[in-house]
């Protein structure tokens, strides 16, 4: 079961009121939105965005019977402003970004079009896709394409830049050597290649040795940082004066992107931070929901 991270803190700091228009830019299974909908009441409007059509369908089911009006949009949050324009929505009261990958993608990444899964986790043997797209076309970038066709330097650069992996060059070299013998097609294929590049003392650490490489590939495939920058910019355009944006990040690149965007708005005099320091989960939440451990919540209010 998907458990929303930092739920109470998020709801409180967004300062949602009955009748507001609120965007959940990362609807997922609607964990946060189920609580938001209760506050919005009959006169409120909840707009849910998700790039994954299969998750959007499940969210609709989870939000059946809520008191507020709902609009569901199957799109990446980088298109937030345009998506709201298409719905004739000029201004909203609050926007929520719950970043990182939904737990559903780790636990069950299969769809009707992709019954074998999408390869987000190294704990299951699945096709090496890592895309949020529900259907794959020739234009869809996949992790399989990256590891089998990109040159060694570019692979090393993304593993270092997006995974912050110090052994990026060793891993990239191992990937290029391995693909000369056999195409790398599944998650377990890639895990074995990464393992071969690791010193013995790195194989049994607190964090799995493949974590950073998988993160880097996923971020690259889905252009997550670029999408986040565009999504935050779009949210700000649509946010009314006094409205708030909340962002829950799960790794340092996301956190830095959010922090820099908020800082720029404060410096320009357009916004003020609601919480000066990022809010982290309490120990009890970390124990009950291990995926919350790296979460950081930041909230900003638009003042002009």
Residue frames as qw, qx, qy, qz and C-alpha x, y, z in Angstrom:
[[0.000, 0.887, 0.461, 0.000, 0.00, 0.00, 0.00],
 [0.392, 0.477, -0.027, 0.787, 1.30, 3.44, -0.94],
 [0.405, -0.715, -0.414, 0.392, 1.72, 5.66, 2.13],
 [0.255, 0.874, 0.067, 0.407, 1.87, 9.44, 1.47],
 [0.632, -0.037, -0.320, 0.705, 5.03, 11.01, 2.89],
 [0.165, -0.119, -0.253, 0.946, 4.90, 13.95, 5.32],
 [0.065, -0.573, -0.723, -0.381, 1.13, 14.04, 4.91],
 [0.278, -0.814, -0.458, 0.225, 0.09, 16.21, 7.87],
 [0.352, -0.520, 0.103, 0.772, 2.94, 18.71, 7.48],
 [0.186, 0.138, 0.600, 0.766, 2.16, 19.09, 3.78],
 [0.119, -0.688, -0.668, -0.256, -1.56, 19.65, 4.32],
 [0.348, -0.779, -0.310, 0.420, -0.95, 22.17, 7.11],
 [0.339, -0.453, 0.221, 0.794, 1.71, 24.20, 5.31],
 [0.171, 0.311, 0.646, 0.676, -0.23, 24.38, 2.03],
 [0.121, 0.289, 0.368, -0.876, -2.90, 26.26, 4.04],
 [0.132, -0.242, -0.760, -0.589, -5.75, 24.91, 1.90],
 [0.311, 0.178, 0.455, -0.815, -9.25, 26.27, 2.50],
 [0.450, 0.468, 0.752, -0.110, -12.72, 25.20, 1.49],
 [0.449, 0.839, 0.231, -0.204, -13.49, 26.29, -2.08],
 [0.170, -0.708, 0.513, 0.454, -9.84, 26.50, -3.19],
 [0.852, 0.494, -0.147, -0.093, -8.47, 25.21, -6.48],
 [0.498, -0.636, 0.581, 0.098, -5.55, 22.88, -5.82],
 [0.730, 0.510, -0.430, -0.145, -3.19, 21.07, -8.20],
 [0.768, -0.394, 0.496, 0.091, -1.63, 17.76, -7.24],
 [0.398, 0.728, -0.451, -0.328, 1.07, 17.74, -9.90],
 [0.251, 0.315, -0.915, -0.002, 2.16, 14.19, -9.03],
 [0.726, -0.251, -0.028, -0.640, -1.17, 12.52, -8.30],
 [0.078, 0.281, -0.944, 0.157, 0.13, 8.95, -8.05],
 [0.292, -0.341, -0.893, -0.041, -2.36, 6.92, -6.01],
 [0.254, -0.673, -0.233, -0.654, -3.86, 10.13, -4.57],
 [0.585, -0.314, -0.598, 0.449, -2.57, 9.63, -1.03],
 [0.163, -0.176, -0.223, 0.945, -2.18, 13.36, -0.39],
 [0.234, -0.158, -0.379, -0.881, -5.16, 14.30, -2.54],
 [0.451, -0.461, -0.754, -0.122, -7.65, 12.21, -0.59],
 [0.369, -0.519, -0.465, 0.615, -6.96, 14.42, 2.42],
 [0.074, -0.123, 0.156, 0.977, -6.85, 17.62, 0.37],
 [0.250, -0.335, -0.669, -0.614, -10.26, 16.80, -1.16],
 [0.379, -0.570, -0.696, 0.215, -11.87, 16.61, 2.29],
 [0.232, -0.473, -0.200, 0.826, -10.80, 20.19, 3.02],
 [0.022, 0.016, 0.453, 0.891, -11.84, 21.57, -0.37],
 [0.358, 0.382, 0.616, -0.589, -15.47, 20.57, 0.12],
 [0.533, 0.573, 0.622, 0.018, -18.27, 20.82, -2.43],
 [0.282, 0.945, 0.057, -0.155, -17.14, 24.20, -3.80],
 [0.315, -0.698, 0.542, 0.347, -13.49, 23.27, -4.22],
 [0.817, 0.536, -0.164, -0.135, -11.64, 21.88, -7.22],
 [0.627, -0.484, 0.565, 0.231, -8.85, 19.28, -7.25],
 [0.672, 0.661, -0.278, -0.186, -6.77, 18.98, -10.43],
 [0.761, -0.395, 0.498, 0.133, -4.65, 15.84, -10.55],
 [0.532, 0.706, -0.425, -0.198, -1.78, 15.36, -13.02],
 [0.699, -0.377, 0.597, 0.117, 0.19, 12.21, -13.68],
 [0.262, 0.566, -0.626, -0.468, 2.39, 11.12, -16.57],
 [0.009, -0.076, 0.996, 0.047, 1.46, 7.47, -15.97],
 [0.548, -0.146, -0.356, -0.742, -2.00, 6.64, -17.33],
 [0.633, -0.205, -0.746, 0.007, -2.21, 3.45, -15.27],
 [0.277, -0.185, -0.579, 0.744, -1.61, 5.35, -12.02],
 [0.248, -0.037, -0.041, -0.967, -4.11, 8.02, -13.04],
 [0.610, -0.219, -0.597, -0.474, -6.80, 5.36, -13.49],
 [0.559, -0.274, -0.706, 0.336, -6.11, 3.99, -10.00],
 [0.110, -0.078, -0.324, 0.936, -6.17, 7.50, -8.53],
 [0.423, -0.193, -0.318, -0.827, -9.62, 8.10, -10.05],
 [0.665, -0.313, -0.667, -0.116, -10.88, 5.02, -8.23],
 [0.475, -0.212, -0.563, 0.642, -9.30, 6.15, -4.96],
 [0.011, 0.090, 0.150, -0.985, -10.94, 9.57, -5.26],
 [0.312, -0.408, -0.691, -0.510, -14.43, 8.33, -6.02],
 [0.471, -0.669, -0.574, 0.008, -16.94, 9.88, -3.69],
 [0.383, -0.194, -0.250, 0.867, -14.81, 12.84, -2.56],
 [0.096, 0.764, 0.499, -0.397, -16.85, 16.00, -1.92],
 [0.001, -0.677, 0.211, 0.706, -14.96, 18.34, -4.26],
 [0.741, 0.643, -0.024, -0.193, -14.97, 18.60, -8.04],
 [0.640, -0.399, 0.541, 0.373, -12.12, 16.76, -9.74],
 [0.632, 0.722, -0.205, -0.194, -10.23, 17.01, -13.02],
 [0.787, -0.304, 0.466, 0.268, -7.71, 14.36, -14.05],
 [0.471, 0.822, -0.254, -0.195, -5.03, 15.07, -16.66],
 [0.927, -0.063, 0.236, 0.284, -2.65, 12.48, -18.11],
 [0.474, 0.801, -0.144, 0.336, 0.48, 14.58, -18.62],
 [0.663, -0.044, -0.337, 0.667, 3.91, 15.23, -17.19],
 [0.249, -0.839, -0.338, 0.347, 3.92, 18.10, -14.71],
 [0.363, -0.217, 0.274, 0.864, 6.36, 19.96, -16.95],
 [0.018, -0.370, -0.591, -0.717, 3.20, 20.76, -18.98],
 [0.127, -0.485, -0.703, 0.504, 1.33, 22.07, -15.92],
 [0.107, 0.449, 0.072, -0.884, 0.63, 25.60, -17.12],
 [0.283, 0.136, -0.624, -0.716, -0.48, 24.49, -20.58],
 [0.228, -0.274, -0.933, -0.038, -2.65, 21.71, -19.16],
 [0.019, -0.535, -0.574, 0.619, -4.47, 24.19, -16.92],
 [0.175, 0.348, -0.244, -0.888, -4.87, 26.61, -19.84],
 [0.260, -0.056, -0.830, -0.490, -6.60, 23.84, -21.82],
 [0.232, -0.470, -0.834, 0.172, -9.04, 23.37, -18.94],
 [0.078, -0.751, -0.269, -0.598, -9.73, 27.10, -18.79],
 [0.642, -0.671, -0.271, 0.255, -8.19, 27.41, -15.31],
 [0.291, 0.840, -0.121, 0.441, -6.49, 30.77, -14.95],
 [0.042, -0.620, 0.540, -0.568, -5.41, 30.64, -11.31],
 [0.774, -0.272, -0.572, 0.012, -4.99, 28.12, -8.48],
 [0.483, -0.821, 0.114, -0.284, -4.54, 28.38, -4.72],
 [0.533, -0.588, 0.608, 0.013, -1.91, 25.69, -4.15],
 [0.777, 0.445, -0.426, -0.130, 0.30, 23.23, -6.02],
 [0.723, -0.494, 0.480, -0.049, 1.87, 20.06, -4.62],
 [0.630, 0.529, -0.565, -0.058, 4.88, 18.22, -6.06],
 [0.799, -0.415, 0.427, -0.081, 5.55, 14.87, -4.40],
 [0.424, 0.697, -0.540, -0.208, 8.74, 14.04, -6.30],
 [0.265, -0.334, 0.904, -0.044, 10.69, 10.85, -6.73],
 [0.377, -0.002, -0.816, -0.437, 9.20, 7.60, -7.96],
 [0.726, -0.282, 0.071, -0.623, 5.82, 6.40, -6.74],
 [0.442, -0.326, 0.816, -0.178, 6.07, 3.20, -4.69],
 [0.830, 0.355, 0.314, -0.295, 3.76, 1.59, -7.24],
 [0.584, 0.711, -0.379, -0.103, 6.55, 1.77, -9.81],
 [0.030, -0.519, 0.834, -0.183, 8.83, -0.23, -7.54],
 [0.520, -0.041, 0.767, -0.373, 6.22, -2.72, -6.38],
 [0.570, 0.427, 0.701, 0.033, 4.23, -3.18, -9.58],
 [0.013, 0.549, -0.274, -0.789, 5.44, -1.36, -12.70],
 [0.252, 0.195, 0.859, 0.401, 3.47, -3.48, -15.15],
 [0.426, 0.374, 0.090, -0.819, 0.79, -2.00, -17.40],
 [0.807, 0.382, 0.395, -0.217, -1.54, -3.52, -19.99],
 [0.608, 0.766, -0.206, -0.027, 0.90, -2.41, -22.71],
 [0.283, 0.610, -0.681, 0.290, 4.00, -3.37, -20.68],
 [0.873, -0.366, -0.164, -0.276, 3.03, -6.58, -18.83],
 [0.845, 0.037, -0.349, 0.403, 6.66, -7.47, -17.98],
 [0.482, -0.757, -0.147, 0.416, 7.29, -4.28, -16.04],
 [0.355, 0.915, -0.017, 0.189, 9.49, -1.27, -16.70],
 [0.791, 0.157, -0.266, 0.528, 12.67, -1.95, -14.76],
 [0.137, -0.872, 0.108, -0.458, 12.64, 0.80, -12.14],
 [0.630, -0.650, 0.384, -0.186, 14.05, -1.47, -9.44],
 [0.327, 0.523, -0.787, -0.011, 17.14, -3.66, -9.35],
 [0.418, -0.186, 0.789, -0.411, 15.27, -6.06, -7.06],
 [0.765, 0.358, 0.470, -0.257, 13.18, -7.51, -9.91],
 [0.371, -0.134, 0.684, 0.613, 14.26, -8.92, -13.25],
 [0.423, 0.746, 0.431, -0.280, 12.40, -6.72, -15.72],
 [0.594, 0.587, 0.246, 0.492, 12.99, -5.14, -19.14],
 [0.454, -0.337, -0.097, 0.819, 15.48, -2.27, -18.87],
 [0.155, 0.726, 0.471, 0.476, 13.10, 0.59, -19.73],
 [0.352, -0.360, -0.378, 0.777, 12.78, 2.96, -16.73],
 [0.053, -0.229, -0.284, -0.930, 10.34, 5.23, -18.56],
 [0.273, 0.264, 0.583, -0.718, 7.18, 6.67, -17.03],
 [0.476, 0.212, -0.406, -0.751, 5.51, 6.41, -20.43],
 [0.736, 0.018, 0.553, -0.391, 2.74, 3.81, -20.40],
 [0.865, 0.439, 0.237, 0.040, 3.45, 2.88, -24.01],
 [0.472, -0.501, 0.447, 0.571, 6.80, 2.63, -25.81],
 [0.654, 0.746, 0.094, -0.084, 7.36, 4.06, -29.28],
 [0.797, 0.317, -0.021, 0.514, 10.51, 4.31, -31.41],
 [0.141, 0.750, -0.129, 0.633, 11.05, 7.83, -30.06],
 [0.684, -0.703, -0.004, -0.193, 10.86, 6.77, -26.40],
 [0.248, 0.624, -0.664, 0.330, 14.23, 6.92, -24.69],
 [0.907, -0.371, -0.153, -0.128, 14.93, 3.88, -22.50],
 [0.490, -0.714, 0.498, 0.049, 17.69, 2.80, -20.15],
 [0.857, 0.097, 0.459, 0.211, 18.37, -0.09, -22.51],
 [0.552, 0.780, 0.093, 0.280, 19.16, 2.36, -25.31],
 [0.147, -0.931, 0.311, -0.125, 21.48, 4.35, -23.07],
 [0.635, -0.525, 0.562, 0.072, 23.56, 1.43, -21.81],
 [0.797, 0.162, 0.531, 0.236, 23.78, -0.24, -25.21],
 [0.554, 0.669, 0.292, 0.401, 24.35, 2.71, -27.56],
 [0.086, -0.990, 0.086, -0.076, 25.68, 5.76, -25.70],
 [0.605, 0.506, -0.467, 0.400, 29.42, 6.27, -25.60],
 [0.674, -0.249, -0.547, 0.430, 31.39, 5.54, -22.44],
 [0.216, 0.090, -0.244, 0.941, 32.04, 9.16, -21.54],
 [0.409, -0.337, -0.197, -0.825, 28.36, 10.15, -21.71],
 [0.756, -0.364, -0.533, -0.109, 27.32, 7.14, -19.63],
 [0.566, -0.136, -0.467, 0.665, 29.96, 8.00, -17.02],
 [0.009, 0.229, -0.063, 0.971, 28.82, 11.64, -16.98],
 [0.571, -0.419, -0.277, -0.649, 25.17, 10.85, -16.23],
 [0.777, -0.315, -0.525, 0.147, 26.04, 8.24, -13.59],
 [0.447, -0.069, -0.352, 0.820, 28.26, 10.80, -11.87],
 [0.088, -0.217, -0.050, -0.971, 26.04, 13.84, -12.44],
 [0.622, -0.314, -0.233, -0.679, 22.62, 12.32, -11.69],
 [0.863, -0.273, -0.425, -0.002, 23.65, 9.42, -9.48],
 [0.220, -0.848, 0.401, -0.269, 26.52, 11.17, -7.67],
 [0.984, -0.122, 0.090, 0.090, 28.38, 7.87, -8.03],
 [0.211, -0.824, 0.468, 0.238, 32.14, 8.22, -7.48],
 [0.512, -0.188, 0.787, 0.290, 32.83, 4.98, -9.36],
 [0.605, 0.636, 0.185, -0.441, 30.99, 6.22, -12.44],
 [0.356, 0.680, -0.557, -0.318, 33.91, 5.77, -14.83],
 [0.167, -0.239, 0.956, -0.032, 34.55, 2.21, -13.70],
 [0.533, 0.360, 0.682, -0.348, 30.87, 1.37, -14.10],
 [0.535, 0.713, -0.071, -0.448, 30.62, 3.03, -17.53],
 [0.171, 0.559, -0.778, -0.231, 33.69, 1.13, -18.72],
 [0.317, -0.022, 0.935, -0.155, 32.24, -2.15, -17.45],
 [0.588, 0.534, 0.410, -0.448, 28.98, -1.44, -19.28],
 [0.465, 0.713, -0.353, -0.387, 30.74, -0.76, -22.58],
 [0.023, 0.410, -0.908, -0.080, 32.89, -3.89, -22.25],
 [0.438, 0.138, 0.836, -0.302, 29.91, -6.07, -21.30],
 [0.613, 0.588, 0.233, -0.474, 27.76, -4.95, -24.23],
 [0.268, 0.589, -0.665, -0.373, 30.48, -6.00, -26.67],
 [0.049, -0.113, 0.992, -0.023, 29.79, -9.59, -25.63],
 [0.074, -0.485, -0.867, -0.089, 26.04, -9.45, -25.12],
 [0.165, -0.550, -0.211, -0.791, 23.30, -6.81, -25.23],
 [0.049, -0.100, -0.700, 0.706, 22.22, -5.59, -21.79],
 [0.299, -0.343, -0.592, -0.665, 18.44, -6.07, -21.81],
 [0.589, -0.616, -0.502, -0.145, 17.18, -6.61, -18.25],
 [0.345, -0.857, 0.209, -0.322, 17.66, -5.08, -14.83],
 [0.869, -0.404, 0.265, 0.104, 19.48, -8.17, -13.58],
 [0.775, 0.425, 0.066, 0.463, 21.83, -7.99, -16.60],
 [0.143, 0.821, -0.137, 0.535, 22.75, -4.45, -15.58],
 [0.652, -0.708, 0.200, -0.184, 23.10, -5.31, -11.89],
 [0.936, -0.100, 0.165, 0.293, 25.65, -7.99, -12.76],
 [0.567, 0.591, 0.000, 0.574, 27.64, -5.53, -14.87],
 [0.202, -0.849, 0.168, -0.459, 27.64, -2.93, -12.09],
 [0.850, -0.500, 0.163, -0.016, 28.67, -5.61, -9.59],
 [0.884, 0.186, 0.055, 0.426, 31.66, -6.52, -11.75],
 [0.329, 0.696, -0.090, 0.632, 32.89, -2.92, -11.54],
 [0.491, -0.793, 0.063, -0.355, 32.63, -2.69, -7.76],
 [0.199, 0.457, -0.769, 0.401, 35.48, -3.20, -5.29],
 [0.491, -0.241, -0.834, 0.075, 34.65, -5.97, -2.81],
 [0.183, -0.258, -0.576, 0.754, 34.22, -3.50, 0.05],
 [0.284, 0.104, -0.069, -0.951, 31.43, -1.68, -1.84],
 [0.391, -0.120, -0.803, -0.432, 29.23, -4.73, -2.41],
 [0.465, -0.467, -0.746, 0.099, 27.69, -4.98, 1.05],
 [0.097, 0.109, -0.261, 0.954, 27.20, -1.39, 2.16],
 [0.230, 0.379, 0.595, -0.671, 24.13, 0.22, 3.69],
 [0.546, 0.585, -0.006, -0.599, 22.99, 1.28, 0.22],
 [0.864, 0.233, 0.429, 0.121, 22.78, -1.28, -2.59],
 [0.439, -0.355, 0.427, 0.706, 25.69, -0.90, -5.01],
 [0.263, 0.363, 0.668, 0.593, 23.34, -0.43, -8.00],
 [0.018, -0.771, -0.533, 0.348, 21.17, 2.28, -6.42],
 [0.074, -0.696, 0.104, 0.707, 23.00, 5.34, -7.75],
 [0.108, -0.132, 0.730, 0.662, 23.38, 4.01, -11.29],
 [0.054, 0.524, 0.836, 0.154, 19.70, 3.08, -11.50],
 [0.038, -0.796, -0.348, 0.494, 18.74, 6.52, -10.17],
 [0.114, -0.518, 0.365, 0.766, 20.94, 8.23, -12.75],
 [0.085, 0.113, 0.831, 0.537, 19.45, 6.25, -15.64],
 [0.013, 0.666, 0.742, -0.077, 15.88, 6.88, -14.48],
 [0.064, -0.764, -0.133, 0.628, 16.47, 10.62, -14.14],
 [0.098, -0.345, 0.566, 0.742, 18.05, 10.74, -17.60],
 [0.099, 0.304, 0.885, 0.338, 15.34, 8.67, -19.31],
 [0.056, -0.764, -0.643, 0.011, 12.56, 10.86, -17.90],
 [0.257, 0.482, -0.006, 0.837, 14.49, 14.17, -17.93],
 [0.446, -0.652, -0.593, 0.160, 13.37, 14.56, -14.33],
 [0.358, -0.449, -0.165, 0.802, 15.40, 17.64, -13.46],
 [0.023, 0.075, 0.406, 0.910, 14.43, 19.49, -16.63],
 [0.322, -0.527, -0.691, -0.376, 10.79, 18.55, -16.06],
 [0.435, -0.595, -0.511, 0.442, 10.96, 19.75, -12.45],
 [0.222, -0.253, 0.035, 0.941, 12.33, 23.16, -13.45],
 [0.167, -0.218, -0.529, -0.803, 9.58, 23.59, -16.03],
 [0.413, -0.537, -0.729, -0.097, 6.91, 22.30, -13.66],
 [0.360, -0.520, -0.397, 0.665, 7.88, 24.71, -10.88],
 [0.070, -0.123, 0.217, 0.966, 7.93, 27.60, -13.34],
 [0.279, -0.338, -0.666, -0.603, 4.50, 26.64, -14.66],
 [0.418, -0.566, -0.677, 0.216, 3.09, 26.30, -11.15],
 [0.264, -0.392, -0.207, 0.857, 4.33, 29.77, -10.25],
 [0.078, -0.094, -0.433, -0.893, 2.68, 31.27, -13.33],
 [0.431, -0.421, -0.667, -0.439, -0.68, 29.74, -12.36],
 [0.429, -0.395, -0.650, 0.487, -0.43, 30.42, -8.63],
 [0.114, -0.867, -0.285, -0.393, -2.53, 33.27, -7.28],
 [0.096, 0.572, -0.427, 0.694, -1.11, 35.87, -4.91],
 [0.564, -0.414, 0.449, -0.556, -1.04, 34.33, -1.42],
 [0.967, 0.087, -0.133, -0.197, -1.01, 30.83, -2.89],
 [0.447, -0.643, 0.621, 0.018, 1.56, 28.24, -1.97],
 [0.774, 0.389, -0.490, -0.103, 3.76, 25.63, -3.67],
 [0.679, -0.519, 0.506, -0.118, 4.93, 22.59, -1.70],
 [0.694, 0.488, -0.523, -0.082, 7.63, 20.25, -2.95],
 [0.806, -0.438, 0.393, -0.058, 8.70, 16.96, -1.36],
 [0.511, 0.658, -0.548, -0.067, 12.10, 15.88, -2.68],
 [0.961, -0.255, 0.099, -0.051, 13.91, 12.58, -2.17],
 [0.828, -0.013, 0.077, 0.556, 17.46, 13.08, -3.39],
 [0.359, -0.550, -0.006, 0.754, 19.95, 15.91, -3.44],
 [0.194, 0.111, 0.516, 0.827, 19.45, 16.89, -7.10],
 [0.178, -0.679, -0.629, -0.333, 15.71, 17.35, -6.63],
 [0.430, -0.733, -0.349, 0.395, 16.25, 19.17, -3.34],
 [0.378, -0.312, 0.178, 0.853, 18.81, 21.52, -4.89],
 [0.076, 0.348, 0.589, 0.725, 16.53, 22.30, -7.84],
 [0.300, -0.764, -0.557, -0.129, 13.60, 23.14, -5.56],
 [0.488, -0.634, -0.188, 0.569, 15.77, 25.10, -3.14],
 [0.325, -0.110, 0.302, 0.889, 17.30, 27.20, -5.94],
 [0.047, -0.532, -0.600, -0.596, 13.92, 27.94, -7.52],
 [0.398, -0.792, -0.458, 0.076, 12.46, 29.04, -4.19],
 [0.498, -0.467, -0.027, 0.730, 15.56, 31.12, -3.43],
 [0.228, 0.181, 0.424, 0.857, 15.28, 32.94, -6.75],
 [0.208, -0.686, -0.560, -0.415, 11.65, 33.83, -5.99],
 [0.500, -0.729, -0.303, 0.355, 12.59, 35.16, -2.56],
 [0.455, -0.258, 0.167, 0.835, 15.48, 37.22, -3.96],
 [0.088, 0.333, 0.505, 0.792, 13.23, 38.70, -6.66],
 [0.215, 0.041, 0.367, -0.904, 10.65, 39.66, -4.03],
 [0.554, -0.071, -0.519, -0.647, 7.97, 37.43, -5.56],
 [0.806, -0.303, -0.483, -0.158, 7.79, 34.91, -2.74],
 [0.234, -0.635, 0.573, -0.462, 8.62, 34.15, 0.86],
 [0.418, 0.097, -0.900, 0.077, 9.57, 30.83, 2.42],
 [0.707, -0.504, -0.188, -0.459, 6.90, 29.29, 4.64],
 [0.873, -0.459, 0.066, 0.151, 9.46, 27.05, 6.34],
 [0.019, 0.893, -0.434, -0.119, 13.04, 28.36, 6.57],
 [0.134, -0.425, 0.891, 0.091, 14.51, 24.87, 6.78],
 [0.576, 0.034, -0.689, -0.438, 13.34, 21.73, 5.00],
 [0.706, -0.303, 0.383, -0.513, 10.99, 19.58, 7.07],
 [0.295, 0.280, -0.911, -0.073, 12.07, 15.96, 7.52],
 [0.737, -0.326, -0.496, -0.322, 9.97, 12.98, 8.65],
 [0.534, -0.605, 0.445, -0.388, 9.78, 12.18, 12.36],
 [0.068, -0.370, 0.926, -0.032, 11.45, 8.98, 13.51],
 [0.574, 0.194, 0.699, -0.379, 8.07, 7.25, 13.82],
 [0.682, 0.624, 0.015, -0.381, 7.27, 7.91, 10.15],
 [0.256, 0.636, -0.712, -0.154, 10.70, 6.70, 9.04],
 [0.281, -0.176, 0.925, -0.184, 10.14, 3.42, 10.88],
 [0.597, 0.388, 0.602, -0.361, 6.60, 2.88, 9.59],
 [0.672, 0.722, 0.162, -0.029, 7.44, 4.05, 6.05],
 [0.693, -0.340, 0.293, 0.564, 11.15, 3.50, 5.22],
 [0.491, 0.492, 0.401, 0.596, 10.76, 5.26, 1.85],
 [0.099, -0.962, -0.200, -0.158, 10.20, 8.53, 3.71],
 [0.725, -0.469, -0.038, 0.504, 13.73, 8.59, 5.18],
 [0.464, -0.026, 0.235, 0.854, 15.27, 10.88, 2.58],
 [0.084, 0.769, 0.539, 0.332, 12.19, 13.11, 2.15],
 [0.247, -0.250, -0.188, 0.917, 12.48, 16.90, 2.48],
 [0.115, 0.781, 0.602, 0.117, 9.47, 19.23, 2.39],
 [0.224, -0.180, 0.005, 0.958, 9.83, 22.84, 1.27],
 [0.133, 0.761, 0.633, 0.046, 6.99, 25.35, 0.91],
 [0.219, -0.071, 0.077, 0.970, 6.90, 28.85, -0.55],
 [0.189, 0.743, 0.576, -0.285, 4.15, 31.48, -0.67],
 [0.359, 0.441, 0.363, 0.738, 3.63, 33.85, -3.59],
 [0.181, -0.627, -0.390, 0.650, 3.46, 37.46, -2.43],
 [0.277, 0.707, -0.038, -0.650, 3.32, 39.25, -5.76]]
